[in-house]
Structure formats: C-alpha cells, structure tokens
C-alpha cells in the first residue's frame, strides 16, 4: 500500500453535496470553471451514496462530476481484516463506471451499514417503538449475512486464502457481537426500557445545556470553550476528566485495540457536537433528516484528506471548522454564499 505515488497536482477540493445541487440546477458556469482552474475536485463514496438516493437525477449529478474533471477519493484499507488506515487515494476514473461499481458493491454492504446506523438513529429519538435489543438483533443478523456472502464469494479462491477469509470472518463476527452486547449491557443499567427513549434529549436535559447556550460561542478555540461550559455541569463522580475524554479522542470507541485515525476522530467529534447541541442538525429523529446528517458527517471526515472543503451549509461549516481547529486538520473550510 505504501507504493502508491504521492499526489503532486493542484490543491484538492472536496465539494459538499449542496454545491453539486447548485451545479445540477444552474450549470457549472463561471463558478464551476473557476474551481476547475484552481483545484482538483474530488468526490467520495458518500457523494455516490447521496447521488444514488437522488432517484431520477443520478445522471445529472454524475454529469456535473464528470464536467468538473473530478477524481475519486477513497480511504485505504489493508490486510486480511480490511483495517482502515490513515491514508487515502485519489483516482482518475470515469465517474459513471465508479458509480456503477459502487452500486453493485453497496447492495451487500449497504444493509450492514444501514443497520449499524440504526443505533445512532435510535439515540437521536428515532424508532420509538423499538428497544436497543431489537436493533442489536437486526445488526447482528445483517452482519452475519454479509459474512456469509463474503464466504460464498471466496469459494473460487485457493484453499489457503479461503481459510484465511473464514478465520477473518469468524473473528470479525465475534468482535462485532461482543461490542453490541457491551453497549446493550451498559445501557440497560441506566435505562431499563429504551422504547420511546431519546438519547439526545436525555443527554441535554441531564447536563442542562443545549443549542441556546452553545450557539453563542464564537471562534477561536470553540471546542475548548464548549468543554469549559460542560465540565462544570458534570457530576463530581463522572469518569470524564478531560476534554479528550469527553470527546472520546484517546481510544477507538468501537475497536479499542485498533488505531484511532484523524478522519475517524472527526466523525466522533461531529456526532458529539450534534448530541450536545452546537449548531446541530435539525429533526434527526426523522429518518430523512437523520440520513442527511450522517452524510454530512461522512463528508466532514473525508474532506480532512483534502486542502479545501466547500459548502453552502453554515451550520455544517461552523461545526467542521471547530473540529478541524482542535484536531489541527489543515483543510480550509469555506462557506459559499451564492446570491444568484
């Protein structure tokens, strides 16, 4: 993996989906040409996921990406366990072919990713009729189905590779189910019945803080200022003793034995800011708005590999700027204001 040539072209620009929306509706125009002249535009799998959801407009979005000469940005994974790394590649490929391949692959993995996100949806106040145990059962079943499909696809491989994949599948399934059980056991101690539970609402009520207080915080050092407000509201016996503990930046919260990379920390901090209420995404108890918020989070994470991130969403920009500032991500975050 280290043999990939180092990119040496124009500064890399990541476009938020609302910029692509603008180009679909109004054409590239002089603004698009200016971006092409000064940057190498990139898109991620999350961009493709949003395009896939734009039923009837897929070709329009792909035409825009093609017109911008966009490259595909992807995080490098390596090893038999498909471990996520802190590196990314950009590839010059036909965007229509990339989209077609993404859709084929997403048919298997997409159900697992969706099931994994149901925990956060539940935490955000969604699915009030279901318990955490119900959701975990769904997640376990979806993951088992993915592993089963992976083993079927490995039938044509040599025996030694097939055996390695089988061992990897069993290990990943064991780790996944173990993590689910730990979460469920921990939550059941404090919340006997999770039906009708809204984690975000409960958290803000317990700490006594929310958007009304936090949205008045101005840069610089937004994250530090947020911590100064919150730490005095935490109970004396709280295990959270530092800012990094509060934002869970020390250890990978899902797989504690694995590295915790910068782009993953961006994801964690974005979720935390939404939870406590710093310019939060609105109405995330509604599935459509929750899905949009998850996409914004992924865009923020992927853009950390780039030189610049461009968006028309002011709340998104404020959150990402605060996160990048604290984590010392050098990506410049630009708010685009389009009058006409």
C-alpha positions in Angstrom: 0.0 0.0 0.0 2.9 2.4 0.6 3.9 2.1 -3.0 1.2 4.5 -4.1 2.7 7.5 -5.9 2.3 10.8 -3.9 -0.1 13.2 -5.4 1.5 16.4 -6.7 -1.2 18.2 -8.7 -3.5 21.1 -7.9 -4.9 21.6 -4.4 -7.6 19.1 -3.6 -11.1 20.4 -3.2 -14.0 18.4 -1.7 -17.5 19.6 -2.6 -20.4 19.3 -0.1 -23.5 17.9 -1.8 -25.2 21.3 -1.7 -22.6 22.6 -4.1 -23.3 19.8 -6.5 -27.0 20.6 -6.1 -26.3 24.1 -7.2 -24.5 23.0 -10.3 -27.2 20.5 -11.2 -29.8 23.3 -11.0 -27.8 26.1 -12.5 -25.0 24.6 -14.6 -21.2 24.9 -13.9 -21.0 28.4 -15.2 -18.0 30.7 -14.4 -18.0 29.5 -10.7 -17.5 25.8 -11.8 -14.8 26.8 -14.3 -13.0 28.8 -11.6 -13.0 25.7 -9.4 -11.7 23.5 -12.2 -8.9 26.0 -13.0 -7.7 26.3 -9.4 -8.4 22.9 -7.8 -8.6 19.2 -8.4 -12.2 18.4 -7.4 -12.8 15.1 -5.7 -15.8 13.0 -4.6 -16.2 10.1 -2.2 -18.4 7.1 -1.8 -20.6 9.2 0.4 -21.1 11.5 -2.6 -22.1 8.5 -4.6 -24.4 7.3 -1.9 -26.2 10.7 -1.9 -26.4 10.6 -5.7 -27.9 7.1 -5.6 -30.6 8.5 -3.3 -31.5 11.3 -5.7 -33.8 9.0 -7.7 -34.2 10.3 -11.2 -31.3 12.7 -11.0 -28.4 10.3 -10.9 -27.1 11.2 -14.4 -27.4 14.9 -13.7 -25.1 14.7 -10.7 -22.7 12.3 -12.5 -22.5 14.7 -15.5 -21.6 17.5 -13.1 -18.8 15.5 -11.5 -17.6 14.5 -15.0 -17.7 18.1 -16.2 -15.6 19.2 -13.2 -13.0 16.5 -14.0 -13.5 15.0 -10.6 -11.3 12.3 -9.1 -12.5 9.5 -6.7 -11.3 9.9 -3.1 -11.1 6.7 -1.1 -9.7 5.7 2.3 -7.1 2.9 2.0 -7.9 -0.4 3.8 -5.3 -3.1 4.1 -4.7 -6.6 5.4 -7.0 -9.6 5.7 -9.1 -7.8 8.3 -9.6 -4.9 5.9 -8.3 -2.5 8.5 -8.9 1.2 7.9 -5.8 3.3 7.6 -5.0 7.0 7.9 -4.2 7.2 4.1 -6.4 7.9 1.1 -6.0 7.7 -2.7 -7.5 9.8 -5.4 -8.1 8.1 -8.7 -8.9 9.4 -12.2 -11.7 7.1 -13.4 -14.9 7.5 -15.3 -17.4 8.6 -12.7 -20.2 6.6 -14.4 -18.1 3.4 -14.1 -17.2 4.2 -10.5 -20.9 4.8 -9.7 -21.9 1.5 -11.3 -19.3 -0.4 -9.3 -20.3 1.4 -6.1 -23.9 0.4 -6.6 -23.0 -3.2 -7.2 -20.9 -3.4 -4.0 -23.3 -1.4 -1.9 -26.0 -4.0 -2.4 -24.2 -6.2 0.1 -22.5 -3.8 2.4 -25.2 -1.2 2.4 -27.6 -3.3 4.6 -24.9 -3.7 7.2 -24.0 0.0 7.2 -27.7 0.9 7.5 -28.2 -1.5 10.4 -25.1 -0.1 12.2 -26.5 3.4 11.9 -29.8 2.4 13.5 -28.2 2.7 16.9 -27.4 6.3 16.3 -30.9 6.8 14.8 -32.4 5.3 18.0 -30.2 7.6 20.1 -31.4 10.5 18.1 -35.0 9.8 19.0 -35.9 7.6 16.0 -37.7 4.2 16.1 -39.5 4.9 19.5 -41.4 1.6 19.2 -38.2 -0.5 19.2 -35.8 -1.2 22.0 -32.0 -1.3 21.8 -32.1 -5.1 21.9 -34.4 -5.1 18.9 -31.9 -3.0 16.9 -28.9 -5.1 18.0 -30.6 -8.2 16.8 -31.1 -6.6 13.4 -27.5 -5.5 13.3 -26.2 -9.0 14.3 -28.3 -10.6 11.6 -27.2 -8.2 8.9 -23.5 -8.6 9.8 -23.9 -12.4 9.7 -25.5 -12.2 6.3 -22.6 -10.1 5.0 -20.0 -12.5 6.3 -22.0 -15.4 4.7 -22.0 -13.7 1.4 -18.3 -13.0 1.7 -17.6 -16.7 2.3 -19.7 -17.7 -0.7 -17.7 -15.3 -2.9 -14.5 -16.9 -1.7 -15.4 -20.4 -2.9 -13.4 -19.9 -6.1 -10.2 -18.9 -4.3 -7.4 -21.2 -3.4 -7.9 -23.2 -0.1 -5.4 -21.3 1.9 -7.0 -17.9 1.0 -10.4 -19.3 1.6 -9.4 -20.5 5.0 -7.9 -17.1 5.9 -11.1 -15.4 4.9 -13.1 -17.8 7.0 -11.0 -17.2 10.1 -11.2 -13.4 9.5 -15.0 -13.7 9.2 -15.4 -15.6 12.4 -13.1 -13.2 14.3 -14.9 -10.1 12.9 -18.3 -11.6 13.8 -17.2 -12.4 17.3 -15.8 -8.9 17.8 -18.9 -7.3 16.4 -21.4 -9.2 18.5 -19.2 -8.7 21.6 -19.3 -4.9 21.0 -23.1 -5.0 20.7 -23.5 -6.9 23.9 -21.3 -4.5 25.8 -23.3 -1.5 24.6 -26.6 -3.2 25.5 -25.4 -4.2 28.9 -24.0 -0.7 29.7 -27.2 1.0 28.6 -29.6 -1.4 30.4 -28.0 -0.4 33.7 -29.2 3.2 33.4 -32.2 2.8 31.0 -34.3 -0.2 31.9 -36.8 0.4 29.0 -35.3 2.0 25.9 -38.6 2.2 23.9 -39.6 5.8 23.5 -36.1 6.9 24.6 -34.5 9.9 23.0 -30.8 9.9 23.9 -30.0 13.4 22.6 -32.9 14.9 24.6 -32.0 13.0 27.7 -28.3 14.0 27.5 -29.0 17.7 27.1 -31.5 17.6 30.0 -29.0 15.9 32.3 -26.2 18.3 31.5 -28.5 21.3 31.4 -27.1 22.7 28.2 -28.0 22.9 24.5 -28.1 25.0 21.4 -29.3 28.1 23.2 -26.1 28.3 25.2 -23.6 26.7 22.8 -24.5 28.6 19.6 -23.4 31.8 21.2 -19.8 30.5 21.3 -17.6 32.3 18.8 -14.2 31.1 17.4 -11.4 30.7 18.0 -11.0 27.7 20.4 -14.7 26.7 20.1 -14.1 23.1 21.4 -12.2 24.3 24.4 -14.9 26.9 25.2 -17.6 24.2 24.9 -15.6 22.0 27.4 -15.3 24.9 29.8 -19.1 25.2 29.9 -19.8 21.5 30.1 -17.2 20.3 32.7 -18.8 22.4 35.5 -22.1 20.7 34.8 -20.8 17.1 35.0 -21.4 15.2 38.3 -18.4 15.1 40.6 -18.1 11.3 40.3 -18.1 11.5 36.5 -15.4 9.5 34.8 -14.9 12.2 32.2 -12.0 14.2 33.5 -10.7 16.0 30.4 -11.7 17.4 27.1 -10.2 14.4 25.2 -12.2 12.0 27.4 -15.4 14.0 26.8 -15.0 13.7 23.0 -13.6 10.2 23.2 -10.4 11.0 21.4 -7.9 8.8 23.2 -9.1 5.3 22.2 -11.1 4.0 19.3 -14.6 3.7 20.8 -15.7 0.8 18.6 -12.5 -1.2 18.4 -10.2 -0.2 21.3 -7.4 -2.4 20.1 -7.2 -0.7 16.8 -5.6 2.7 15.8 -7.8 5.7 16.0 -7.1 7.8 13.0 -7.7 11.5 12.5 -10.5 11.2 10.0 -12.3 8.8 12.4 -11.9 11.3 15.2 -13.6 13.9 13.0 -16.6 11.6 12.8 -16.7 11.1 16.6 -16.5 14.8 17.3 -19.1 15.7 14.7 -21.6 13.2 16.4 -20.7 14.7 19.8 -21.3 18.3 18.7 -24.7 17.2 17.3 -25.5 15.5 20.5 -24.7 18.4 22.9 -26.2 20.9 20.5 -23.6 23.0 18.8 -25.3 24.2 15.6 -26.9 20.7 15.5 -28.5 19.1 12.5 -32.3 19.5 13.0 -35.1 16.9 13.3 -32.7 14.0 13.3 -35.5 11.8 14.9 -36.9 11.8 11.3 -35.2 9.3 9.1 -34.7 11.5 6.2 -33.0 14.2 8.3 -31.0 11.6 10.2 -29.7 10.2 6.9 -28.7 13.6 5.7 -26.9 14.3 9.0 -24.9 11.1 8.7 -23.9 12.1 5.1 -22.7 15.5 6.4 -20.6 13.7 9.0 -19.0 11.5 6.4 -18.3 14.4 4.1 -16.5 16.2 7.1 -14.4 13.1 7.7 -13.4 12.6 4.0 -12.6 16.2 3.5 -9.9 16.0 6.2 -7.7 14.4 3.5 -8.1 17.5 1.2 -6.8 21.0 1.0 -10.2 22.7 0.9 -13.8 21.9 1.7 -16.6 24.0 0.1 -20.2 24.1 1.4 -23.3 26.3 1.4 -24.5 25.0 4.9 -23.5 27.5 7.5 -24.2 25.2 10.5 -22.1 22.4 8.9 -19.3 24.8 8.2 -19.2 26.1 11.8 -19.1 22.5 13.3 -16.4 21.4 10.9 -14.3 24.5 11.5 -14.4 23.9 15.2 -13.5 20.2 14.8 -10.6 20.9 12.4 -9.2 23.7 14.5 -9.0 21.4 17.6 -7.6 18.4 15.7 -5.3 20.6 13.8 -6.6 19.4 10.4 -5.1 21.8 7.8 -8.1 21.7 5.5 -9.6 25.1 4.8 -13.3 25.2 5.2 -15.1 27.7 3.0 -18.7 28.8 3.2 -20.0 29.6 -0.3 -22.6 32.3 -0.5 -24.4 32.4 -3.8 -26.8 35.3 -4.4 -28.0 34.3 -7.9 
